[in-house]
Amino acid sequence: MSQVSQVTVDNQSFPNFRSALNNTINALNTNHLGASRPASASAGTIWLDNSGTNTIVIKVFDGSDDLTIFSLNTSTNVVTVPSGVSVEASITETDPTATALAIALG
């Protein structure tokens, strides 16, 4: 879990400042990965909920609620979007130079 209670760094001694800064950078680097919304969240914070087994749920905090953007099963690599969300089912590529990318995206 990489979350911090605040993403600001208060005035303090250098060793404590360095530790607080590294913790904040680590939380940002891991998108606030944890089993619950980080205490530092404000409206617009995107965070990763790993409270489920083999699942990471990508959420955005709107200031009062955590809205699910999508979930990722880390065992099967399957992405699931919430019901009511429209997803384009097919992608058509007409640029012949984009073949490698199209194959990579499968």
Phi, psi and omega per residue, in radians:
M1 nan 2.278 3.132
S2 -2.230 1.502 3.118
Q3 -2.370 2.729 3.066
V4 -2.267 2.732 -3.131
S5 -1.357 -0.360 3.039
Q6 -2.618 2.614 3.125
V7 -1.775 0.074 3.004
T8 -1.680 2.713 -3.126
V9 -2.036 2.024 -3.121
D10 -1.239 2.792 3.012
N11 -1.104 2.311 -3.098
Q12 -2.940 3.108 3.126
S13 -1.127 2.754 -3.065
F14 -1.010 -0.845 -3.131
P15 -1.032 -0.692 3.121
N16 -1.208 -0.661 3.092
F17 -1.076 -0.831 -3.131
R18 -1.047 -0.744 3.138
S19 -1.129 -0.789 3.130
A20 -1.127 -0.701 3.126
L21 -1.149 -0.781 3.114
N22 -1.090 -0.691 3.108
N23 -1.130 -0.705 3.117
T24 -1.146 -0.785 3.119
I25 -1.087 -0.711 3.126
N26 -1.120 -0.706 3.108
A27 -1.105 -0.745 3.110
L28 -1.170 -0.682 -3.129
N29 -1.125 -0.553 -3.128
T30 -1.760 0.210 -3.136
N31 0.970 0.691 3.081
H32 0.978 0.778 3.134
L33 -1.065 2.217 3.107
G34 -3.133 3.044 -3.084
A35 -1.447 -0.150 3.098
S36 -2.600 2.881 -3.138
R37 -1.006 2.381 3.126
P38 -1.160 2.552 3.128
A39 -1.063 -0.426 -3.109
S40 -1.452 -0.007 -3.051
A41 -1.132 2.444 2.987
S42 -2.312 2.974 -3.098
A43 -0.910 2.202 -3.139
G44 1.777 -0.131 3.130
T45 -1.225 2.208 3.028
I46 -1.702 2.300 3.140
W47 -2.474 2.796 -3.091
L48 -1.886 2.099 -3.134
D49 -1.655 1.982 3.132
N50 -1.928 0.535 -3.108
S51 -1.286 -0.356 3.121
G52 -1.582 2.733 3.117
T53 -1.269 2.232 3.109
N54 0.978 0.477 -3.120
T55 -2.410 2.367 2.973
I56 -2.069 2.192 3.140
V57 -1.876 2.148 3.141
I58 -1.549 2.124 -3.050
K59 -2.230 2.725 3.010
V60 -2.182 2.335 3.114
F61 -1.570 2.138 -3.090
D62 -1.653 0.177 -3.118
G63 1.869 -0.394 3.076
S64 -2.400 -0.510 -3.101
D65 -2.283 2.721 3.009
D66 -1.676 2.039 -3.123
L67 -1.749 2.267 -3.141
T68 -1.377 2.206 3.064
I69 -1.531 -0.912 3.023
F70 -2.907 2.945 3.073
S71 -2.152 2.687 -3.117
L72 -2.227 2.119 3.049
N73 -1.443 2.021 -3.059
T74 -1.364 -0.166 3.058
S75 -1.516 -0.730 -3.058
T76 -1.832 -0.153 -3.083
N77 1.060 0.535 3.109
V78 -1.635 2.299 3.083
V79 -1.720 2.311 3.133
T80 -2.161 2.277 3.085
V81 -1.767 2.663 3.130
P82 -1.114 2.684 3.094
S83 -1.077 2.569 -3.119
G84 1.586 -0.112 3.119
V85 -1.688 2.268 -3.134
S86 -1.570 2.273 3.131
V87 -2.175 2.323 3.087
E88 -1.197 2.095 -3.032
A89 -1.387 -0.496 -3.103
S90 -2.278 2.610 3.108
I91 -2.126 2.224 3.129
T92 -1.902 2.201 -3.139
E93 -2.007 2.138 -3.122
T94 -1.861 -0.127 -3.137
D95 -1.478 1.995 -3.089
P96 -1.125 -0.352 3.116
T97 -1.397 -0.143 -3.109
A98 -1.653 0.176 -3.091
T99 -0.984 -0.795 -3.120
A100 -1.049 -0.712 3.110
L101 -1.151 -0.745 3.136
A102 -1.082 -0.677 3.118
I103 -1.204 -0.724 -3.116
A104 -1.116 -0.626 3.142
L105 -1.385 -0.270 3.039
G106 0.992 nan nan
